[in-house]
């Protein structure tokens, strides 16, 4: 039996995680009843069993992982299992609601993917990650364009806009394209002219699809991710212009939020009736959490309780038959259906990733800075859409993967810095011994 070296194990683990991400993003099976999320869940569960092996192989040690991250991770894992076991509908809790599939097994699989990248990711794999993003972005971009011109090779029974991508919904498709666009816009800055043209062309294709999907969600996510990341790049080059960029970002961001809330000059561009209906979904999730704050109403069981906790005037505005199976906000869904420990540990993990990223961006220079900032921009785009939307598995996989990459690269940087300091100290001691 040939035992792989540590380097081979690391490369294999990263390759497996990136391949899983690519397949989950692109796979759909038109012949099954749930053609999008069920196949993605199958891939996630199968790959999680494989990817978990990398974490167990040869007793991989986690001593380099910050204690804060360990505590948050343990609380999240334990709390989702407890919330699942105490749920009244255990099938829904573990396998997820129909056409959502955001159950315990999905999040366990996503967490394993996240942890593999935290442990094994290095900057040396940046080209592989870029290639995966390019393949996914090119595939969803071309497929979205085909759908926009009526050339889809699948005849979907689709009540929405034609641009549903590989996720089955124009909101999800536009958000996914916003994540890729945010990465490519920043990454293109440091690219050579030949590749720069290619990256910008791909961004324009994705933005074309976002606009024609008529989904404000994608525009908001792109503005949040690309705008903040570009402001960081400008600040790294010039603090004066960087401060101006951040101020402009905050002003436009404030106007965008006001516009979605039917206020300000951007209201005609950004407000949709779906924003108002989301308010009912959010408030119902808050009521669920208030009623059952410890373990929630049941993991991913929002749809079973929506009619109980919705506001009384909801059916008067939208009818008695229209319901929802999700809070349309990932944090509120966590709190409402999983309880305080699930919701709080998830939010703390995202805050941890944000703080770590800001610290790392300040330290990185050159190509590493551009790559890391591009990843951060894509991560921000995911976070922006996750506040107002559903954790569709094709989107969720990128949220967890990007979080793992941001934290993993920061941990490796700290480890390398400590190693360099230790080597420098040893050399200094040797020099002093020689002098003596």
C-alpha positions, 0 to 999 in steps of 0.5 A, a space after each residue: 500500500 502506497 501512503 501519500 505524502 503530506 503534499 500529495 494529500 493536501 493537493 488531493 484534498 483541495 482538488 476534491 473540494 474544488 471539484 465538488 464545488 464545480 459539480 454542485 454549482 452546475 449539476 441539474 437533472 431535468 428528469 427528476 421531480 426536483 431537478 436542481 436542489 436534490 441532485 446538488 444535495 446528492 453530490 454534497 452528501 456523497 462528496 462529504 463522505 469522501 472529503 471527510 476522509 482527508 480530515 481523518 487521514 493520518 490523524 490530521 492535526 488542527 492545532 493551527 486553527 484559532 481557538 475561537 474558530 474551533 469553539 464556533 465550529 463545535 457549537 455550530 455542528 452540535 447545535 444543528 444536530 440537536 436542532 435536527 433531532 428535536 424537530 417534529 418532522 425529522 425527515 425535513 430536518 435532516 434532508 431539507 424541505 422539498 425543493 430547498 434541501 437546506 437540512 442538517 445533512 446539507 449543512 454538515 456536508 457544506 461544513 466538511 467542505 469548509 473545513 477541508 479548505 481551512 486545513 489544506 488551502 494554500 496560495 499555490 492553488 490560486 490558479 486552480 480556484 481561478 480556473 474553477 470560477 472561470 469554468 462555472 462563470 463561463 458555463 452559467 454565463 453562456 447558459 443564461 444567455 441561451 435562456 435569455 434568447 429562447 435557446 434553452 435546450 431544456 423545456 422548463 415549466 417555468 413561471 419566472 423569468 427565462 434566466 434561471 441558470 443552473 439553480 432554477 430561479 432568476 434570483 438565485 441565478 443572478 446572485 451566483 453570477 454576481 459572485 463570479 463577477 465580483 471576483 473577476 472584476 478585481 482579479 482582472 486588475 492585476 491580469 495581463 492585457 490578454 487575460 484582462 480583456 477575457 475577464 472583462 468580457 466575461 463580466 459583461 456577459 454575466 452583467 447582461 444576464 443579471 440585468 435581463 433576469 430582472 432580478 434586483 438581487 444580483 445587482 445589489 450583490 454585485 454592487 456590495 461585493 465588487 464595490 467594496 473590494 475595488 475600494 480596498 484596491 484603490 485604498 491600497 494604492 492611494 489612501 486619499 482616493 481610497 477614502 473617497 471610494 469608501 465614502 462613495 460606496 457608503 453613500 451609494 449603498 445607503 441609497 440602494 438600501 433606501 431604494 429597496 425600502 421605497 425611499 430615495 431616488 433609487 426606488 424606481 430602479 431597486 424596489 420590487 413588490 417582492 421586497 415587501 413580501 419578504 418583510 412578512 417572511 422575515 417577521 414570521 421567522 422572528 416570531 418563530 424564534 421568539 416562540 421557540 428560542 432554544 431550538 427553533 420550530 424545527 430545522 428547515 421546517 419554516 413552511 410547516 409553521 409559516 401560517 401559524 406565525 405570519 401576520 394577520 394581514 398577510 392573507 388579506 394582501 396575498 391570499 390564503 393559498 400563497 405560503 413560503 417554505 423559507 424565511 428568505 434570509 439565511 441568518 433569520 432562517 437559522 434563528 427561526 428554525 434552528 434556534 439561538 445556538 445555530 443562528 448565533 454560531 453561524 453569524 459569529 462564523 461569518 463575522 470571524 471570516 470578515 474580521 480575519 479577511 480585513 486583517 489579511 488584506 492589510 498584510 498581503 501585497 502584490 498578486 496575493 493581495 489582488 487574489 485575496 481581495 477578489 475572493 473577499 469581494 465574491 464572499 461579500 456578494 454572497 453575504 449581501 444576497 444571503 441577507 435577503 434570500 434563500 440558501 439555495 445549495 448552488 449558492 450556499 456551496 460558494 458561501 462556505 467554500 469562500 469562507 473556508 478559503 479566506 480563513 484558511 489562507 489567513 491561517 497559513 499566512 500566520 503560520 508562515 510568519 511564525 515560521 519565518 520569525 522562528 527561523 530568523 531568531 535561530 539564525 540570530 542565535 547562531 550568529 551570536 554564538 559564532 561571534 562569541 
